[in-house]
Amino acid sequence: MAKLFPILAYIKGKKCVVIGGGTVAERKIKTLLKYGADITLISPEISNNLKEIIKKGKIKYIKTDYKKENIKDAFLVIAATSNEKLNAQITKDAQFLVNCVSGQSNLDTNGLLYNVPAILHKGDLTIAVSTEFPALSKIIRDEISKLYGREFALYLKYLKKLRKEIQKTIPDIKRRQTIFRKIASKKIVSILKHYGFKETKKEIEKIIDEV
């Protein structure tokens, strides 16, 4: 597999088209829904689970065989059919981001190929793990998850709130930058891991008073 450039994309409200009506399409759609995508499903036949998602009004559905015009102006396209030749054609037709479930080796496209990594979310923390073997990516993700638990999520939530307050109340840019470096340092992360969020918050408040 060629080296992939890692990127996190904001897809809320963006037109995303999924072609395919089986379990793989289901999984892809459930992931896209978490990020607020505007999803259209294209397939002549779909699973019962997909029917339930459509019934709830979460996605649009066009009951048809794939046609090139189905993906016109799509920000993101997912070729999730069981037909490898059709997936390759969809990939070739796509103009922007495209994911092909048949694999990405030797695929021709006018768009930008991407793969879906194993994703870890802990509050405002997002970690994506990618290898040539999805099962291995998930193992690595789960190992990382043990290192960054609930306390880390609380810390990030607090930092986000604190940053806004500091930007409003401290006009001196150099002082702000010094505070930001110290409250997001290895020392603070070490305190968080060993003593928890409550002690970390005390240390951060101390830093702000002293700087």
PLY file of the C-alpha trace (Angstrom):
ply
format ascii 1.0
element vertex 211
property float x
property float y
property float z
element edge 210
property int vertex1
property int vertex2
end_header
0.00 0.00 0.00
1.31 3.46 -0.90
2.07 5.88 1.93
-1.02 7.85 2.90
-1.01 11.47 4.02
-2.86 11.62 7.37
-5.67 14.18 7.51
-8.79 14.86 9.60
-11.69 16.28 7.58
-14.72 18.28 8.75
-17.69 16.70 6.96
-20.69 18.08 8.87
-23.39 18.96 6.33
-21.23 17.79 3.42
-22.73 15.65 0.67
-21.53 12.08 1.17
-22.71 9.28 -1.14
-22.53 5.60 -0.22
-23.07 3.02 -2.94
-24.03 -0.43 -1.68
-26.78 -1.89 0.49
-25.11 -4.49 2.70
-23.36 -4.72 6.06
-20.26 -2.82 4.89
-22.41 0.09 3.71
-24.22 -0.01 7.07
-20.96 0.27 8.96
-19.72 3.13 6.80
-23.00 5.02 7.14
-23.06 4.65 10.94
-19.57 6.15 11.08
-20.49 9.05 8.78
-23.58 9.81 10.88
-21.38 10.39 13.92
-19.76 13.29 12.07
-22.95 14.94 10.83
-22.56 14.08 7.14
-25.42 14.67 4.68
-25.69 11.07 3.43
-27.29 9.68 0.29
-27.45 5.90 -0.16
-27.53 4.41 -3.66
-28.52 0.76 -4.12
-31.29 -1.27 -5.75
-31.53 -3.47 -2.64
-30.70 -2.69 1.00
-30.48 -4.51 4.34
-33.19 -4.33 7.01
-30.92 -2.28 9.26
-30.46 0.31 6.52
-34.24 0.41 6.05
-34.56 1.33 9.73
-32.00 4.13 9.39
-33.90 5.49 6.36
-37.24 5.21 8.19
-35.85 7.42 10.96
-35.00 10.07 8.35
-31.28 9.99 9.07
-30.21 9.51 5.43
-31.60 9.91 1.91
-32.13 6.81 -0.19
-32.30 6.42 -3.98
-33.38 2.92 -5.05
-31.42 2.50 -8.25
-28.37 0.93 -9.81
-25.29 3.17 -9.71
-25.00 5.94 -12.30
-22.19 8.48 -12.55
-24.58 11.38 -11.94
-25.37 9.90 -8.49
-22.04 11.21 -7.19
-22.07 14.60 -8.88
-20.88 17.31 -6.45
-20.26 14.71 -3.71
-17.66 15.76 -1.15
-17.05 12.13 -0.23
-17.89 8.87 -2.01
-17.80 5.34 -0.61
-17.84 2.40 -3.03
-19.24 -0.33 -0.78
-20.79 -2.85 -3.18
-19.86 -6.53 -3.42
-18.89 -6.04 -7.08
-15.18 -5.21 -7.39
-15.49 -3.99 -11.00
-18.31 -1.65 -10.04
-16.35 -0.38 -7.04
-13.40 0.33 -9.34
-15.66 2.25 -11.73
-17.17 4.31 -8.91
-13.67 5.09 -7.68
-12.65 6.22 -11.16
-15.74 8.44 -11.48
-15.30 10.17 -8.12
-14.00 13.74 -8.23
-13.04 14.30 -4.61
-12.62 12.03 -1.56
-13.29 8.36 -2.35
-13.05 5.18 -0.28
-13.22 1.77 -1.97
-13.97 -1.27 0.19
-12.36 -3.60 -2.36
-8.94 -2.15 -1.48
-6.94 0.66 -3.04
-4.08 -1.02 -4.86
-3.85 -0.13 -8.57
-7.09 1.87 -8.55
-7.54 4.69 -11.05
-9.35 7.83 -9.87
-9.77 11.52 -10.63
-10.39 12.11 -6.95
-8.41 11.53 -3.77
-8.27 7.99 -2.37
-8.45 7.59 1.39
-8.82 4.74 3.85
-10.75 4.64 7.12
-8.48 4.16 10.15
-9.32 2.67 13.53
-10.62 5.69 15.44
-10.38 6.46 19.14
-12.50 9.24 20.70
-12.06 10.48 24.25
-13.88 13.79 24.55
-11.99 16.29 22.38
-9.21 13.76 21.75
-9.26 11.95 18.41
-6.60 9.36 17.54
-6.59 7.54 14.20
-4.53 4.37 13.64
-3.80 3.03 10.17
-1.96 -0.11 9.04
-2.40 -2.45 6.08
-4.27 -4.79 8.44
-7.47 -3.29 9.96
-7.59 -5.92 12.73
-4.11 -4.88 13.87
-5.10 -1.19 13.73
-7.96 -1.93 16.13
-5.64 -3.73 18.56
-3.26 -0.75 18.59
-6.19 1.66 19.03
-7.44 -0.34 22.04
-3.97 -0.31 23.58
-3.77 3.48 23.21
-7.25 3.79 24.70
-5.91 2.38 27.98
-3.38 5.22 28.16
-5.92 8.01 27.64
-9.03 7.46 29.70
-11.78 9.55 31.31
-9.31 11.78 33.19
-7.70 12.85 29.94
-11.09 13.71 28.45
-11.85 15.92 31.49
-8.46 17.60 31.14
-9.06 18.42 27.46
-12.55 19.77 28.18
-11.08 21.99 30.90
-8.26 23.21 28.63
-10.75 24.15 25.93
-12.78 26.26 28.36
-9.65 27.73 29.97
-8.13 28.74 26.65
-11.13 30.94 25.83
-10.99 32.56 29.27
-7.25 33.25 29.02
-7.63 34.77 25.54
-10.31 37.13 26.88
-8.65 38.12 30.16
-4.91 38.16 29.36
-4.03 40.68 26.63
-0.26 39.99 26.73
0.41 37.50 23.89
3.76 36.32 25.29
2.24 35.62 28.68
-0.62 33.71 27.08
1.79 31.60 25.03
3.86 30.83 28.13
0.75 29.72 30.01
-0.46 27.56 27.11
2.94 25.82 26.87
3.01 25.09 30.60
-0.57 23.85 30.98
-0.16 21.51 27.98
3.25 20.11 28.88
4.75 16.70 29.62
4.82 17.63 33.31
1.06 18.27 33.37
0.28 15.06 31.46
2.46 13.15 33.94
0.56 14.65 36.89
-2.72 13.74 35.18
-1.66 10.11 34.69
-0.34 9.66 38.23
-2.66 11.82 40.33
-5.79 12.45 38.26
-7.68 15.48 36.98
-8.34 17.17 40.36
-4.62 17.51 41.16
-3.88 18.51 37.57
-6.42 21.34 37.79
-4.76 22.62 40.98
-1.37 22.62 39.26
-2.75 24.49 36.24
-4.37 27.14 38.46
-1.02 27.54 40.23
0.77 28.03 36.89
-1.68 30.74 35.78
-1.21 32.64 39.08
2.58 32.45 38.86
3.14 33.35 35.18
0 1
1 2
2 3
3 4
4 5
5 6
6 7
7 8
8 9
9 10
10 11
11 12
12 13
13 14
14 15
15 16
16 17
17 18
18 19
19 20
20 21
21 22
22 23
23 24
24 25
25 26
26 27
27 28
28 29
29 30
30 31
31 32
32 33
33 34
34 35
35 36
36 37
37 38
38 39
39 40
40 41
41 42
42 43
43 44
44 45
45 46
46 47
47 48
48 49
49 50
50 51
51 52
52 53
53 54
54 55
55 56
56 57
57 58
58 59
59 60
60 61
61 62
62 63
63 64
64 65
65 66
66 67
67 68
68 69
69 70
70 71
71 72
72 73
73 74
74 75
75 76
76 77
77 78
78 79
79 80
80 81
81 82
82 83
83 84
84 85
85 86
86 87
87 88
88 89
89 90
90 91
91 92
92 93
93 94
94 95
95 96
96 97
97 98
98 99
99 100
100 101
101 102
102 103
103 104
104 105
105 106
106 107
107 108
108 109
109 110
110 111
111 112
112 113
113 114
114 115
115 116
116 117
117 118
118 119
119 120
120 121
121 122
122 123
123 124
124 125
125 126
126 127
127 128
128 129
129 130
130 131
131 132
132 133
133 134
134 135
135 136
136 137
137 138
138 139
139 140
140 141
141 142
142 143
143 144
144 145
145 146
146 147
147 148
148 149
149 150
150 151
151 152
152 153
153 154
154 155
155 156
156 157
157 158
158 159
159 160
160 161
161 162
162 163
163 164
164 165
165 166
166 167
167 168
168 169
169 170
170 171
171 172
172 173
173 174
174 175
175 176
176 177
177 178
178 179
179 180
180 181
181 182
182 183
183 184
184 185
185 186
186 187
187 188
188 189
189 190
190 191
191 192
192 193
193 194
194 195
195 196
196 197
197 198
198 199
199 200
200 201
201 202
202 203
203 204
204 205
205 206
206 207
207 208
208 209
209 210
